[in-house]
Amino acid sequence: MRLLLLSAYHSASHRYWCEGLMAALPEFDWTIKTQPARHFSWRVRASGWLWALADDPELSTHYDRVVATSLCEVVTLKALCPALRDTPLWLYFHENQFAHPIGERQWAHHQQGWQFQSIQNALCADRIDFNTAFNRDTFFAGARKLLKKFPERLPGKPLARLEANSGVLPVPLTGRFVPLRNTPKNPRLIVWNHRWEWDKQPERFLKALAGLVAEGVDFEVAMLGSGGGRKKGEFDDYRKLLGSRVRHWGEADEATYISFIREAGIGTACPLHDFQGLATLELAQAGATMVVPRRVAYPECLPGAHFFEGSEANQAADVAALKDALHDVLSNRHTSTIDPKVIPSWSTLAETYRERIQVD
């Protein structure tokens, strides 16, 4: 089969899925087209248009199926590329804008446009899948709420049709951290391995650590992930406060990242959204005790984690709950590892992916 793989916002997680998919199913003839992970609004609304305007001969040839991430604007792409109009389309949702918080530089009406676009994309697809049930359920709940605002009665029950053609299929992990489960752990080492951006809430995590410092709790921390604060030096005061407890601060190269994942006794997160949480799953796969909020996709993806009852809306409550949960683990009042069988892997899911692609 000849497959066209489209990723309009080729961020780290989308790249991870695309590369894993092609590596797990090498028997297919893959052609991949991507666009950079920048200018989100333009990608969501114009990625199909941009591909079509490029006069790319590879978009004028025959494919047996198109596989696209949900951020691809497939409506215009199919309209402007005759060779793709009747090609079956499988659309994969890593996230949805109904459960995504509104960014600091965004507006509600802006996000509503992205939401409506995602429904249009889904209606163009022959099959849609979501990485978690949380993603699927929040998409359809949000879509129903949005379409109720439509000034006329919609014909054809579009959401019922989409639900009938939808399913849940996680992003599998490669298994590269499985051998680390049996390596010695540092029970005092807390690892943060997320983007240092507003939606992942690094400030809440750092405030929780400051609370542990004030209480005289002994710990170490490795702040991994891309970025070093939204503004240069934004978190310098926290770094100074943490002092010698800091083992690493900022984006890590591959070898350094693996070394801290290997050693991590505790992995944590406190985001405003997470539709699956690949970074947390990597820590869980390596055998860390996970400390995460009982919200978003975590109860589904990390059963057996140490959950704290925080609050997305109340930062102070969230920080206090995270601090107490970390203290519990550091004091040996709670230790556990995630059953590796619940962590999705290509070794167990490749056949399901193969079936999704081959189904008529």
C-alpha positions, -999 to 999 in steps of 0.1 A, spaced: 0 0 0 11 35 -8 4 58 22 6 96 25 13 107 61 6 143 69 17 163 100 8 200 98 22 209 132 52 187 135 60 191 172 80 166 192 50 145 201 36 144 166 71 136 152 74 108 178 41 93 166 49 96 129 84 81 132 71 53 154 43 45 130 66 43 100 92 22 119 66 -2 132 50 -8 98 78 -8 73 60 -30 48 40 1 37 53 26 11 53 58 31 55 94 19 55 119 47 48 157 45 52 180 74 51 216 83 70 233 112 56 235 147 52 273 147 24 298 140 -2 274 153 -32 294 142 -20 295 106 -12 258 105 -47 249 118 -65 271 93 -41 271 63 -19 240 62 -40 223 35 -39 255 14 -1 258 19 5 222 8 -18 226 -22 -1 259 -34 33 242 -33 27 224 -66 43 193 -51 42 164 -76 39 140 -47 5 154 -39 -6 147 -75 0 110 -74 -21 80 -63 -22 68 -27 -42 40 -12 -48 60 20 -40 93 36 -31 93 73 -32 127 89 -30 143 123 -61 163 133 -43 196 130 -41 192 92 -66 213 73 -77 184 51 -109 201 37 -90 225 15 -62 200 7 -88 176 -7 -106 203 -26 -74 216 -43 -56 183 -49 -78 163 -73 -56 132 -68 -65 131 -31 -102 138 -32 -114 102 -32 -85 88 -13 -97 73 21 -86 94 50 -77 83 85 -75 112 109 -56 109 143 -63 132 172 -34 139 196 -54 166 212 -85 187 208 -92 224 212 -124 218 233 -103 206 263 -73 228 256 -69 259 278 -69 293 261 -33 306 258 -21 339 271 -21 354 236 -53 338 224 -89 347 225 -120 326 229 -134 334 194 -100 324 180 -101 290 197 -138 285 186 -126 288 150 -101 260 156 -128 239 172 -151 243 142 -122 235 119 -115 202 138 -152 192 132 -149 199 95 -117 179 93 -133 150 111 -163 151 87 -138 147 58 -124 115 73 -134 79 67 -121 70 102 -110 90 132 -91 79 163 -81 95 195 -51 88 217 -73 85 249 -109 82 259 -105 115 277 -96 131 243 -125 115 225 -151 123 252 -141 159 256 -140 164 218 -176 151 214 -189 169 245 -173 202 233 -185 196 197 -221 191 209 -220 223 229 -206 243 200 -230 230 174 -259 239 197 -250 275 190 -257 270 153 -286 292 144 -304 265 124 -311 228 129 -283 208 115 -293 180 91 -279 145 91 -268 141 127 -231 148 119 -217 140 154 -235 107 156 -219 98 123 -185 108 136 -189 88 168 -198 57 148 -165 60 129 -143 68 159 -122 49 183 -94 51 209 -59 41 199 -30 54 222 3 67 209 26 38 216 60 41 233 91 26 217 101 7 247 135 22 249 131 29 287 119 -6 296 154 -19 305 157 10 330 130 -4 353 154 -26 371 182 -1 375 189 15 409 167 46 416 175 77 436 144 80 459 152 117 465 154 127 429 124 144 414 124 147 376 104 172 356 106 164 318 80 187 302 80 218 281 86 249 302 56 267 288 24 281 304 2 251 297 26 227 315 27 251 345 64 248 356 58 277 380 33 256 400 59 228 403 86 252 413 64 268 439 57 233 453 94 227 456 99 260 473 73 248 499 93 216 504 124 238 510 106 258 536 96 227 554 132 214 554 124 184 532 155 167 516 153 162 478 171 167 445 155 179 412 163 176 375 144 202 355 145 188 319 124 197 289 127 224 263 130 260 272 141 277 304 112 299 311 89 319 289 111 349 294 149 349 299 157 344 336 120 341 346 127 312 370 161 323 382 148 331 417 136 295 421 169 281 409 187 303 434 164 291 462 168 255 453 206 258 453 225 226 454 193 206 452 194 213 414 210 184 395 201 198 360 183 229 348 171 233 312 169 213 280 190 181 281 207 163 253 197 127 247 224 111 268 217 134 298 180 129 294 183 91 295 206 92 325 181 112 346 152 91 335 172 60 346 179 75 380 145 92 387 128 80 419 99 104 413 83 118 382 57 145 383 35 169 363 8 195 370 -4 208 336 -36 225 327 -40 199 300 -26 166 289 -43 143 264 -20 113 270 13 125 285 42 109 267 67 124 290 50 110 321 47 76 304 84 76 297 91 81 334 66 55 344 81 31 318 115 35 335 101 27 369 96 61 386 69 67 412 45 91 394 30 120 413 3 136 391 -31 154 395 -63 134 393 -75 151 362 -72 152 324 -60 119 310 -38 108 340 -63 85 358 -68 67 324 -31 65 314 -13 61 348 -34 39 370 -14 32 401 2 67 403 1 87 434 -27 112 426 -32 145 443 -66 163 443 -55 196 429 -73 223 410 -67 237 375 -84 269 384 -69 275 418 -31 277 416 -26 279 454 -46 248 460 -28 229 432 6 239 445 -3 229 481 -17 195 470 14 188 448 37 197 476 20 174 500 19 145 475 57 149 468 63 150 506 43 118 510 66 100 485 98 115 497 88 104 533 81 68 520 44 71 529 36 62 493 58 43 468 46 24 437 54 19 401 31 17 372 23 -18 358 43 -18 326 14 -37 309 -7 -5 310 19 15 291 11 14 254 39 0 232 44 -6 195 51 -43 203 15 -47 214 -3 -21 192 14 -24 158 -11 -50 146 -41 -27 156 -25 2 137 -20 -21 107 -57 -30 108 -67 6 110 -47 14 79 -58 -16 59 -96 -15 67 -118 -6 37 
